[in-house]
Amino acid sequence: MREIALSSVTLDPASGLLREAARAAHMQLPDYADKYDWDTLFYDVYRAGPHIVFQGPPFLNLLEPLKASAPFTGAFGFPRFAARHFGQKKRGEIWLRSDAQTVEIDGPLGRYAIAVQPDLAHLFAGRRVITTLSKDNDLRWIADWVRFYARIHGADGVLFYDNGSSAYGMADLQATLDEAAGGAFPAVAVSWPFRYGPQGGMAGAVNGVEADWDSDFCQTGSLQHARHRFLRRALSVLNVDVDELVLDDEGCTSIFAATEASHRGFIKFPGRWINTHAAPPAQRATCRHADFVFRDLPDEAVCPPKYCLVPGRADRLAYSWSVHNLFGAAANRHISTRFSYRHMRGITNSWKEDRWAATGADPATLPRDAALEAAFAVAGLPRSH
């Protein structure tokens, strides 16, 4: 698979402009400024059918200077109606109806000559695709993740965004995806080297007050990019991380097949934790998914939901693909009781917390997840020992 190019644009310092902070100053932790994306104007500029999509983090204070710049001047509203802006839920997009192959931004933000990247929706047309954003996840985990979804759910496409891994290069990642796919389906790695952004919730809390999830633009950006440049014509799409394995808790139906057959073309499902306990014990340096088959306690504790959808049926343009939600869709309120994902505590590089140290339950009390164990056997996933 060829390398995927992005037409990224960073604000020219000479413009004197930066993106304003999305979070009030009194709710910013000391490392907020280091993590926040102040200067990415566009992640990518690409074709989506008859439109050019200028996609970046939320434009915020940069939107009006953009509207005052060529080629957008006079394009919004009457009489041309050639441009639309979508800025909800950590999303920054301008859709411009144009057949141009190159564009030049010229105005208050400076001058930028930009090549319009090609529409790649044909790569995944009619396919069942898994997509994720990852950083430094071990290559053996990535390979096992692809094989699990191909063999258990019938996935026949992989779109994998890499957020600046230092443990390996993009060539190694692409080779791993190609090997796991075995030449049977397209597997595409995309370099997405942008600041992830400050955390929300208790991870971003100030004086015990939880922060809003208002400043972590990167992952939502990758999902919107996947949606528009690659996956508009996919049969169905599953958004899950490398440490998340979906199962049908009532049988063996593919999550893709169930989503395609559903009324709204959308299924949202919860997760449950799988403990780091293994018999025989697994080691952090060599562990694999199939080492872990014991549920955490309390067993009813759930993780934030993920989802599978049918592009074009479940997601109107005004809706937003995000990490745990399809924002704007009425179906987003419903959580499936049939499907859930197993969240593997041991499959982690502990970028957020030490998940191995976070579990202290007596192994003798942990229930075995027979469905997960059976799925590993069907998928042929190896253990580390």
C-alpha positions, 0 to 999 in steps of 0.5 A: 500500500502506498504512503498516505499523504496529508496536506497539513497546514500550520499557522504562519507565526508571522500572522500573529494568530494562534487558536484560542484556548478551548478551556477557561484559564482557571480550569487549565492544569500546568501542562495544558499549554504544552498539550494543546494544539494552538497552531494546526490550521488543517489536519488535511485538505482533500477531496470528498466527491464534489467538495474540497474538505478543509479539516482541522481542529475546531477553528474557534477564533480562526473561523472569521479570518478564514472566511475573510480569506480566499477562496472562502470570501463570499462563498458562505451563504447567499448568493453562492452557498458554495461553502459550509462550516461544521464546528460542533463537538471538537470538529473543524471542517469547511466544505467547499464545492470546487473541482480545483486540484490546488488551492491558495489561502490568502488573507488575514491568516497569511498565504498558503498554497495547498495541494488537494489530496485525492478522495480515497473512498474507493479503497474501502467501498463495500467493505467492513472496516475496523478503524482506530487511533494508536500510539506505540501499541506493540506490533504483535498486539496490532496483528492479533487485533486485526486477525481477531476482527477478520476471523470473528466478525468478518472484517475485510478492511483496516484503517489504522491511524498512528499518533506519532509512535516512537517504538517503530516506523510507519513502514514497520506498522504497514508491514504488520497490517499487511501481514495480518491481512494476508493480502485478503483485504486492504489495510492502510496505515495513516500517519497522524502526528498531531498533539492529542490534547489535554485530558478531561474528566478527573484526569484534567480536574482542577481542585477536584472539579472535573474538566470538560472534554473540550480540548482533545481534538486529535482523535475526533479529528482522525475519526472525521478524517477516516469518515470523509476521506476513506469510509463514505462508501464502506459497508459498515465501520467499527470504531474500537481500540487495539485493547478492545475486542467486541463479542456478541453476548447472545451468540456468534453474530458479527457486529458488522452484520448486526449493524447492517441489519439494524433499523438505524444502521447503528449499534452502540455497546458498552465494555467490561474490563478483563483482568491482567491475571493469567494462568500461567502468569503473563509478562508485560514485555511479551503478553498477548490478548489471548493470555487474558480471559478473567473478568475484573470485579465488580463484574458489572463495572462497564467502560464507556461505549463504542459503536459500529455504524453504516456510513451514509445511513446512520450519520448525516453530515451534521452528525459527528463521529467521536470516540464514544458517540455519534453526536447528533443522532437519536440512536446515540442514546440507546446502548445495546444489551447484546454486544459488548467489548472486552477491555484488556487491561494487560494490552497497554503501554500505560500511557494514561495510567499503570493498568497492571498496578490498578488491579488488586483482586484475588485471582481466585475470585475472578470469573472466567470469560468463557465466550472470550476464551472460545473466541480466541480459540476460533480466531487462532490467536496465540498466547505468549507462552 
